[in-house]
Structures are given as C-alpha cells and as structure tokens.
Amino acid sequence: MASVPRNELRNILALLRGVAVLLALPPMGAHALPSFAQQTGQPCATCHVGSFGPQLTAFGRAFKLQGYALPTTGAKDKSDEGKDFIPLAAMLVTSFTRTRTDQSQDAGRSAGRNDNFSVQEASVFLAGHLTDHIGAFAQATYSDIDGKTQLDNVDVRYARTFMLAEKPTIFGVSLNNNPSVQDAWNTLPAWRFPYMASELVPEQAAATLLDGGLEHQVIGLTGYTYWNNAWYLELGGYRSLSRSMLDTLNVEDDAGRVSGVAPYWRLAWTRDFSGQSLSIGTFGLDANVEPDRRPGPTDKYRDLGMDASYVLLAAGKHTVTVNGTLTHERRTLDASFATGAAARPSGSLQSRQFNASYYYDGHYGLTLARFDNRGSRDEGLFASGADTGSRTGKPDSRGTILQADWTPFGQTESWAAPWVNLRLGVQYTWYDKFNGAARDYDGFGRNARDNNTLFLFAWMAF
C-alpha cells in the first residue's frame, strides 16, 4: 500500500481527533432540513430516521406524498404556520477520501491520486409547501470535483386528500427529473443507502438504467394514489430534455435521448402498526434510448425490480431499519451493437442491495450494507482500462459497506436552532470483486481490494 505523506498524515490525524472530540459531546435533539423545520415546527426525528435525511418514517412519507405538507387529521393544517416565508435552505458536504492503493492518475479535476479533501456538494434548495396543494423539492448543486454548478434533483408535486370507499386517500402528481426521486420509500436508487458516498474513487463498470442512468437528463410526469395508508400505485413516463436545455442546466448528456416516452410504474403495499412500518413493493422502467440522439436503431432497457423495508421506532431510544432491493435489467443493444460500441446484441444486469441500520437516541447510527451487481459478458461495453476497466469483459462487483454517523445539532435550545443541522460520518467500503474479478480486474494489475475506501464526511444543512 502506498505510503502517506507526512503532511497528509497530520491532516488525517487532526481530522480524526476532531471527530473524537465531537463524539465526546452530549447529544442534542435534531431538526429537519431548515426550510421544513420552519414550515412544520417539527423535530427531524418526526420525519427522518436518525434525525437526519433522507430515510423517512411513516409520518415523513405522508408529508412527502401530501405535497411536502403535514398530514391532516381534520384539524387546521399546521403547515399553514409556514406559508409566510419562502422555503429556502442550503447544504454543504465536505469530505476526505482514501483508497487502499493510489489510483493510476488523479481522481478528479483538483484532486490527486489519493488522500483527497473536497467540497463534494454545496447546494441550495427550494423545499417546502408552496400553496394549498403544491409543494416542491428543488436542488441546485456546485461541486469542486468537476468545478461546475448544475440543476440537481427536482420534484414538484400537486396533492389532495379525500375519502374513497370511506377510506383516507391521497392523490398526487409529480413533475420530476430523476426516475425514483419522487419515491417515498428508501429502497429505490435516488434515496438508497449509501446516502452520501465518495465521488473520487474508481467507478463500477455498469449499473441499471434506473440506477442513475437518466438522472437530471429527463423530465417526467407521474400520477399516484395512496389508499387507506396501505396501497400505493404510481404510473407515468419520462422524456429526454433537449441538448440545448441540458447545456443551459449544465447537465451532462450521458444517456443519449429517450425515443418517445419511457413508462415508469410503482406498486407497494404498506402497513404501520405498533410503532413499526413494513412495506413490500415492485417497480419498473421501460426505455428505448438513442445513444447518439439520432433516429434509427435504439438500445432497449427493461428494468424490473422488487423491494422491501422495515422500520422499528417503538423501542424507546432504539430504532432499527432494514431495506432490500432486487433489480433485473434486460438489454437489447441494437444501436450500440450496430456501431461496435457493444460486442453482443443483448445482455442483462442484476443488482442486489441490502442494508440494516441501528440508531440510538436519534443521534448515533451504525449501518451495514451489502451490494452484489452482476451482468452479462460484453468485451465492447466492458473493456480493459486502468482503474475502471474490466479485463474479463464482465461488470460484476460486490462488497460491504460499514458506516458510523452522529447527528449533534438541532435542539430547540441549541446553537442557531432551528437553522443548522449536521451529520458527521465515517464510512468504509470493502470489495470482494470489482468489474469482473478479484485480482487484476482491469488488466493493469489492480486488485478489487485496492479500491477499498475510507470516506469521512461532514454534512451540514442550514
């Protein structure tokens, strides 16, 4: 393993000492994203597991599904308290990344081959209830990793509540730019663990299209209904934004253009009982993509998945969550095969994701996750290349993530309440396999374990 320069070692030790000092401080109750906290007057633990986003409780799901407004119970909607202010908020994420072995070249625009500090995200939000039935979560983000500001996740909602067959029902419409960002469970890609991860490490060779392949490059409209706090159904579709619009928003055109409309659907059954919450669901995306944005053959992606989640809140100061997702993607690569970008005309990917978290007193958290991504061999799509290539022509990657985090601020009487919230985290990722092999996976002598990553982050909302 490469040696650590003395100055970098001093920085790491100083950071670790700082974390140790913070962990010795007494805990303080935490609030939500400040614009939500100002709007609702509710502490973060009401809506979020671990007193910090994005994991949602049953109450938090209802808040999101009702257009970022408090669930109503026949009394005056408490969200009326926040209608006199513009729901603005901001976020700052600073981080340190160290891989077990140096990369073959610099990890980013202003980063070295290893031991990198970064301002990973600096974001501003319009987040909250805007009118009686309209709410929004819209984010713009700057990162010093790529040195640009771009439009990030957007979810604008219209929602109403009524009685159907004498059962409470929510009906809503979501206008959004990332399939699954509108989802109110914590199993689909947009909000799945890890909620924060390093962007200065070698990338896995492949992911399903639903797993970020279209994020920020499309505009979608979906309609949903949630009946009797039990059954959730959502249907909609996505179209690609024009290249000129993507340039205006400073978003990379990675996926190409969706031909026509890509249907998206989601079905889930939920049950909340005795301080516990259970959900089981299924979801899918069907997209025909023109990789070069020209009419002609398309690459067809058929994503189909299942998910489940469990939350235990009624155990005093103890909270437990379990989430799992299985996604299967079938690819027919007519366009890529015709141009030689793919060596085979079809293939498949399968992604398995599982995580379990424990939180004490809403502040101290520990999460263990396991991921296993597998796919068909394709020497064109997955070719050899230093750090990120695949010697075997397969994208298979699997490993384990362990994260410990602490959320100290946000109590009503604490400093700057309720304007500031903070999460400090230490995360480590072990790889059993990376891009098709455990040893010499890239054809240049790099092993999967060389990408084992220590990631430290400070995540602040204000």
Phi, psi and omega per residue, in radians:
M1 nan 2.451 -3.079
A2 -1.116 2.528 3.122
S3 -1.288 2.715 -3.128
V4 -1.726 2.172 3.080
P5 -0.993 2.582 -3.048
R6 -1.035 -0.718 -3.120
N7 -1.138 -0.666 3.095
E8 -1.193 -0.674 3.118
L9 -1.079 -0.701 3.102
R10 -1.097 -0.693 3.127
N11 -1.112 -0.761 -3.129
I12 -1.106 -0.808 -3.131
L13 -1.096 -0.677 3.115
A14 -1.132 -0.712 3.119
L15 -1.127 -0.766 3.131
L16 -1.122 -0.668 3.087
R17 -1.108 -0.683 3.121
G18 -1.105 -0.726 3.097
V19 -1.095 -0.720 -3.140
A20 -1.092 -0.707 3.112
V21 -1.115 -0.768 3.141
L22 -1.091 -0.678 -3.128
L23 -1.169 -0.347 3.126
A24 -1.421 -0.203 -3.126
L25 -1.331 2.715 3.097
P26 -1.258 2.632 -3.129
P27 -1.275 2.701 3.083
M28 -2.346 2.474 -3.117
G29 -1.049 2.490 -3.024
A30 -1.893 2.650 3.070
H31 -1.864 3.011 3.132
A32 -1.403 -3.041 2.986
L33 -0.844 2.255 -2.953
P34 -0.885 -0.672 3.125
S35 -1.132 -0.637 3.065
F36 -1.206 -0.705 -3.131
A37 -1.096 -0.739 3.114
Q38 -1.142 -0.645 -3.103
Q39 -1.226 -0.748 -2.976
T40 -1.746 -0.458 -3.010
G41 1.248 0.208 -3.085
Q42 -1.708 2.510 3.011
P43 -1.203 2.735 -3.066
C44 -1.057 -0.582 -3.097
A45 -1.084 -0.341 3.095
T46 -1.130 -0.667 -3.067
C47 -1.876 -0.432 -2.990
H48 -2.137 2.395 2.984
V49 -1.228 2.328 3.127
G50 1.328 0.271 3.055
S51 1.059 0.417 3.124
F52 -2.804 2.575 -3.118
G53 -1.233 3.002 0.033
P54 -1.757 0.009 -3.107
Q55 -1.058 2.266 -3.072
L56 -1.855 2.484 2.924
T57 -1.433 3.105 3.081
A58 -1.055 -0.678 3.100
F59 -1.129 -0.709 3.123
G60 -1.149 -0.636 3.076
R61 -1.092 -0.772 3.127
A62 -1.097 -0.663 3.095
F63 -1.038 -0.782 -3.133
K64 -1.220 -0.788 -3.091
L65 -1.155 -0.478 3.129
Q66 -1.563 0.405 3.054
G67 1.415 0.622 -3.125
Y68 1.033 0.821 3.060
A69 -2.353 2.731 -3.134
L70 -1.139 2.474 3.030
P71 -1.002 2.402 -3.128
T72 -1.653 2.586 -3.130
T73 -2.223 0.365 -3.110
G74 1.759 -0.396 3.080
A75 -1.516 3.083 3.121
K76 -1.071 2.305 -3.134
D77 -1.086 2.057 -3.099
K78 -1.130 -0.308 3.121
S79 -1.170 -0.208 3.053
D80 -1.063 -0.432 -3.130
E81 -1.099 -0.428 -3.053
G82 -1.816 0.249 -3.034
K83 -1.408 -0.149 -3.077
D84 -1.634 0.140 3.114
F85 -2.332 2.732 3.097
I86 -1.442 2.170 -3.021
P87 -1.365 1.321 3.119
L88 -1.806 2.551 3.083
A89 -2.632 2.995 3.137
A90 -2.504 2.841 -3.122
M91 -2.526 2.506 3.082
L92 -2.371 2.239 3.093
V93 -2.163 2.054 3.007
T94 -1.942 2.586 -3.011
S95 -2.625 2.849 3.020
F96 -2.271 2.331 -3.111
T97 -2.211 2.298 3.039
R98 -2.371 2.126 3.015
T99 -1.637 2.749 -3.066
R100 -1.038 -0.610 3.127
T101 -2.294 2.492 3.121
D102 -0.977 2.558 3.010
Q103 -1.346 2.869 -3.062
S104 -1.300 -0.332 3.081
Q105 -2.570 3.034 -3.086
D106 -0.989 2.468 -3.064
A107 -1.341 -0.293 -3.122
G108 -2.875 -3.115 -3.064
R109 -0.976 -0.775 -3.118
S110 -2.104 0.455 -3.095
A111 -2.024 2.781 3.056
G112 -1.642 -2.889 -3.113
R113 -1.355 -0.270 3.137
N114 -2.902 3.002 3.059
D115 0.924 1.099 -3.012
N116 -1.919 2.229 2.928
F117 -1.618 2.536 3.125
S118 -2.690 2.687 2.846
V119 -1.553 1.624 -2.971
Q120 -1.238 -0.709 3.124
E121 -2.567 2.361 2.929
A122 -2.289 1.948 -2.968
S123 -2.179 2.663 2.934
V124 -2.099 2.567 -3.054
F125 -2.242 2.519 2.751
L126 -1.864 1.863 -2.938
A127 -2.483 1.886 3.082
G128 2.714 -2.982 -3.105
H129 -1.429 2.110 -3.059
L130 -1.714 -0.757 3.098
T131 -2.382 -2.980 -3.110
D132 -0.988 -0.570 -3.048
H133 -2.317 0.166 -3.091
I134 -2.175 2.322 3.071
G135 -2.438 2.937 -3.063
A136 -2.603 2.638 2.903
F137 -2.316 1.825 -3.099
A138 -2.282 2.338 -2.979
Q139 -2.316 2.357 2.970
A140 -2.100 2.378 -2.946
T141 -2.314 2.388 2.959
Y142 -1.911 2.452 3.062
S143 -2.348 2.329 3.095
D144 -1.389 -0.069 3.091
I145 -1.203 -0.755 3.077
D146 -1.948 -0.052 3.034
G147 1.196 0.598 3.140
K148 -2.520 2.818 3.058
T149 -1.924 2.359 -3.124
Q150 -2.501 2.807 3.010
L151 -1.224 2.225 -3.100
D152 -1.769 -2.507 -3.083
N153 -1.152 2.430 3.096
V154 -2.357 2.299 3.068
D155 -2.522 1.831 3.111
V156 -1.888 2.246 -2.995
R157 -2.159 2.553 2.866
Y158 -2.049 2.257 -3.096
A159 -2.537 2.536 3.062
R160 -2.414 2.679 3.063
T161 -2.022 2.540 3.124
F162 -2.798 3.115 3.109
M163 -1.815 2.310 3.087
L164 -2.265 2.088 -3.053
A165 0.951 0.694 3.122
E166 1.094 0.411 3.104
K167 -2.128 2.480 3.125
P168 -1.099 2.385 -3.062
T169 -2.432 2.428 3.013
I170 -1.949 2.291 2.991
F171 -2.086 2.358 -3.119
G172 -2.612 2.886 3.060
V173 -2.295 2.352 3.136
S174 -2.086 2.234 2.973
L175 -1.830 2.002 -3.013
N176 -2.552 2.961 -3.041
N177 -2.139 0.385 -3.108
N178 -2.752 1.816 -3.118
P179 -0.909 2.089 -3.140
S180 1.716 -0.134 3.093
V181 -1.160 -0.426 -3.141
Q182 -1.426 -0.140 -3.039
D183 -1.212 2.485 -3.081
A184 -1.736 0.092 3.054
W185 -1.902 2.914 -3.009
N186 -1.921 0.761 -3.092
T187 -2.092 -0.482 -3.102
L188 -1.449 2.825 -2.901
P189 -0.960 -0.684 -3.025
A190 -1.060 -0.564 -3.086
W191 -2.185 0.373 -3.084
R192 -1.468 2.601 3.056
F193 -1.108 2.478 0.037
P194 -1.363 2.324 -3.084
Y195 -1.283 -0.362 3.017
M196 -2.453 2.304 -3.112
A197 -2.575 2.804 -3.113
S198 -1.225 2.494 3.045
E199 -1.876 0.201 -3.089
L200 -2.033 0.680 -3.142
V201 -2.280 2.799 3.074
P202 -1.006 2.431 -3.114
E203 -1.531 2.536 2.997
Q204 -1.153 2.636 -2.956
A205 -1.189 -0.481 -3.038
A206 -2.675 2.716 3.001
A207 -2.613 2.754 3.102
T208 -1.132 2.747 -3.128
L209 -1.062 -0.632 3.130
L210 -1.166 -0.408 -3.111
D211 -1.530 1.088 3.041
G212 1.549 0.002 -3.087
G213 -1.156 -0.478 -3.123
L214 -1.979 0.041 -2.992
E215 -1.007 2.325 3.062
H216 1.219 -0.095 -3.110
Q217 -1.754 -0.043 -3.059
V218 -2.273 2.912 2.972
I219 -2.218 2.311 -3.062
G220 -2.315 2.634 3.063
L221 -2.232 2.117 3.126
T222 -2.252 2.539 3.038
G223 -1.949 2.505 -3.081
Y224 -2.467 2.745 3.015
T225 -2.446 2.494 -3.141
Y226 -2.236 1.916 -2.980
W227 -1.893 2.246 3.014
N228 1.035 0.507 -3.114
N229 0.931 0.541 -3.056
A230 -2.382 -0.840 -3.030
W231 -1.972 2.251 3.141
Y232 -2.116 2.253 3.104
L233 -2.324 2.306 3.127
E234 -2.389 2.334 3.106
L235 -2.369 2.510 3.116
G236 -3.116 -2.880 -3.129
G237 -2.763 2.857 -3.068
Y238 -2.258 2.472 3.006
R239 -2.166 2.657 3.124
S240 -1.320 2.508 2.960
L241 -1.285 2.678 3.125
S242 -1.193 2.776 3.131
R243 -1.088 -0.652 3.123
S244 -1.155 -0.654 3.093
M245 -1.166 -0.718 3.104
L246 -1.085 -0.681 3.094
D247 -1.112 -0.708 3.127
T248 -1.106 -0.686 -3.128
L249 -1.475 -0.072 3.133
N250 1.128 0.630 -3.118
V251 -1.861 2.331 3.119
E252 -1.207 2.447 3.094
D253 -1.619 1.342 -3.038
D254 -1.466 -0.644 -2.959
A255 -1.497 -0.425 -2.943
G256 1.680 -2.753 -3.083
R257 -1.989 2.276 3.025
V258 -1.226 2.220 3.106
S259 -1.403 2.011 -3.098
G260 1.280 -2.334 -3.109
V261 -2.064 2.381 3.079
A262 -1.708 1.920 -3.141
P263 -1.168 2.513 3.100
Y264 -2.321 2.451 3.106
W265 -2.540 2.744 -3.101
R266 -2.650 2.292 3.085
L267 -2.341 2.311 3.138
A268 -2.553 2.575 2.987
W269 -1.994 2.315 -3.114
T270 -2.261 2.696 3.038
R271 -2.551 2.237 3.079
D272 -1.952 2.188 -3.057
F273 -2.697 2.356 3.012
S274 0.830 0.819 3.128
G275 1.250 0.321 3.117
Q276 -2.197 2.734 3.135
S277 -2.430 2.299 -3.119
L278 -2.266 2.435 3.059
S279 -2.492 2.540 3.048
I280 -2.378 2.320 -3.057
G281 -2.645 3.105 3.065
T282 -2.521 2.776 -3.040
F283 -2.748 2.883 3.134
G284 -2.898 2.767 3.088
L285 -2.495 2.370 -3.113
D286 -2.258 1.907 -3.025
A287 -2.323 2.376 2.961
N288 -1.858 2.108 -2.974
V289 -2.071 2.322 2.999
E290 -1.656 1.798 -3.023
P291 -1.005 -0.626 -3.120
D292 -1.810 0.207 3.121
R293 1.120 0.412 3.101
R294 -1.966 2.466 3.106
P295 -1.030 2.571 -3.129
G296 2.473 -2.655 3.111
P297 -1.020 2.613 3.122
T298 -2.171 2.817 2.948
D299 -1.663 2.192 -3.053
K300 -1.794 2.222 -3.139
Y301 -2.074 2.182 3.106
R302 -2.116 1.743 -3.117
D303 -1.733 2.256 3.128
L304 -2.403 2.312 -3.063
G305 -2.517 2.887 3.025
M306 -2.273 2.607 -3.132
D307 -2.588 2.787 3.098
A308 -2.654 2.618 3.101
S309 -2.574 2.679 3.107
Y310 -2.508 2.358 3.102
V311 -2.291 2.239 3.039
L312 -1.934 1.971 -3.130
L313 -1.922 -0.375 -3.009
A314 -1.596 0.931 3.124
A315 -2.285 0.807 -3.121
G316 1.152 -2.147 -3.128
K317 -1.498 0.051 -3.048
H318 -1.829 2.335 3.091
T319 -2.267 2.351 -3.130
V320 -2.224 2.364 3.039
T321 -2.289 2.560 3.058
V322 -2.380 2.238 -3.141
N323 -2.319 2.474 3.093
G324 -2.563 2.550 3.137
T325 -2.487 2.424 3.002
L326 -2.212 2.124 -3.132
T327 -2.180 2.294 3.080
H328 -2.066 2.286 3.120
E329 -2.136 2.238 3.040
R330 -1.833 2.226 -3.090
R331 -2.019 2.322 2.947
T332 -2.083 1.882 -2.888
L333 -1.776 1.038 -3.102
D334 -1.056 -0.783 -3.093
A335 -1.224 -0.840 -3.110
S336 -1.168 -0.628 3.113
F337 -1.185 -0.670 -3.129
A338 -1.134 -0.569 -3.127
T339 -1.608 -0.090 -3.127
G340 1.527 0.040 3.108
A341 -1.214 -0.507 3.071
A342 -2.033 2.461 -3.125
A343 -1.491 -0.270 -3.104
R344 -2.305 2.571 -3.049
P345 -1.346 -0.181 -3.130
S346 -2.687 2.933 3.132
G347 3.139 -3.039 -3.127
S348 -2.619 2.775 3.025
L349 -2.318 2.583 3.055
Q350 -2.393 2.295 -3.108
S351 -2.139 2.222 3.052
R352 -2.060 2.213 -3.127
Q353 -2.296 2.328 3.129
F354 -2.511 2.395 3.039
N355 -2.603 2.610 3.095
A356 -2.351 2.351 -3.099
S357 -2.184 2.594 2.995
Y358 -2.247 2.263 3.089
Y359 -2.165 2.380 3.092
Y360 -1.925 2.192 3.058
D361 1.062 0.369 3.111
G362 1.252 0.183 -3.030
H363 -2.252 -0.693 -3.039
Y364 -1.831 2.105 -3.032
G365 -2.198 2.620 3.067
L366 -2.425 2.218 -3.109
T367 -2.239 2.320 3.059
L368 -2.057 2.251 -3.103
A369 -2.310 2.660 3.089
R370 -2.328 2.341 3.095
F371 -2.263 2.584 -3.116
D372 -2.603 1.840 -3.123
N373 -1.971 2.222 -3.083
R374 -2.325 2.618 -3.131
G375 -2.711 2.935 3.130
S376 -1.231 2.641 3.099
R377 -1.211 2.371 3.039
D378 -2.730 1.806 -3.061
E379 -1.207 -0.264 3.075
G380 -1.448 -0.828 3.120
L381 -1.232 -0.626 -3.041
F382 -2.161 1.437 -3.083
A383 -1.752 2.874 3.089
S384 -1.092 2.590 3.110
G385 3.080 2.474 -3.050
A386 -0.988 2.264 3.020
D387 1.333 -0.865 -3.022
T388 -1.953 0.007 -3.102
G389 -1.493 -3.119 3.134
S390 -2.354 1.974 3.116
R391 -1.160 -0.567 -3.054
T392 -1.544 -0.167 -3.059
G393 1.331 0.250 3.116
K394 -2.091 2.610 -3.094
P395 -1.685 0.153 -2.979
D396 -1.019 2.227 3.065
S397 -2.480 2.407 3.068
R398 -2.597 2.695 -3.114
G399 -3.138 -2.981 -3.057
T400 -2.313 2.481 3.091
I401 -2.141 2.323 3.029
L402 -2.154 2.232 -3.129
Q403 -2.316 2.364 2.970
A404 -2.055 2.350 3.141
D405 -2.495 2.841 -3.092
W406 -2.495 2.331 3.132
T407 -2.058 1.765 -2.970
P408 -1.582 -0.571 -2.917
F409 -1.749 2.938 2.969
G410 2.070 -0.069 3.117
Q411 -1.101 2.598 -3.079
T412 -0.949 -0.647 -3.104
E413 -1.623 -0.011 -3.028
S414 -1.468 3.087 -3.093
W415 -1.012 2.226 3.034
A416 1.079 0.317 3.128
A417 -1.120 2.508 -0.114
P418 -1.708 0.597 -2.967
W419 -1.485 -0.248 -3.033
V420 -2.316 2.410 2.977
N421 -2.416 2.646 -3.015
L422 -2.543 2.427 2.964
R423 -2.212 2.254 3.036
L424 -1.879 2.303 -3.067
G425 -2.402 2.581 3.003
V426 -2.162 2.162 -3.053
Q427 -2.281 2.407 3.078
Y428 -2.294 2.356 -3.141
T429 -2.069 2.204 3.043
W430 -1.853 2.385 3.082
Y431 -1.937 2.221 2.982
D432 -1.498 -0.596 -3.136
K433 -2.570 2.557 3.129
F434 -2.483 2.172 3.102
N435 0.845 0.769 2.953
G436 1.808 -0.134 -3.094
A437 -2.781 2.784 3.048
A438 -1.521 -0.575 -3.122
R439 -2.136 2.476 3.131
D440 0.790 0.884 -3.042
Y441 -1.209 -0.487 -3.045
D442 -1.687 -0.070 -3.085
G443 1.438 0.075 3.136
F444 -2.168 0.338 3.028
G445 1.590 0.056 -3.112
R446 -1.527 2.351 3.130
N447 -1.723 2.785 -3.133
A448 -1.007 -0.743 -3.090
R449 -1.193 -0.282 3.069
D450 -1.131 -0.338 3.115
N451 -1.634 0.056 3.042
N452 -0.934 2.305 -2.907
T453 -2.210 2.261 2.913
L454 -1.694 2.206 -3.083
F455 -2.298 2.080 3.076
L456 -1.946 2.387 -3.131
F457 -2.503 2.608 2.963
A458 -2.090 2.060 -2.991
W459 -2.063 1.896 -3.053
M460 -2.029 2.384 3.032
A461 -2.094 2.425 -3.110
F462 -2.707 nan nan
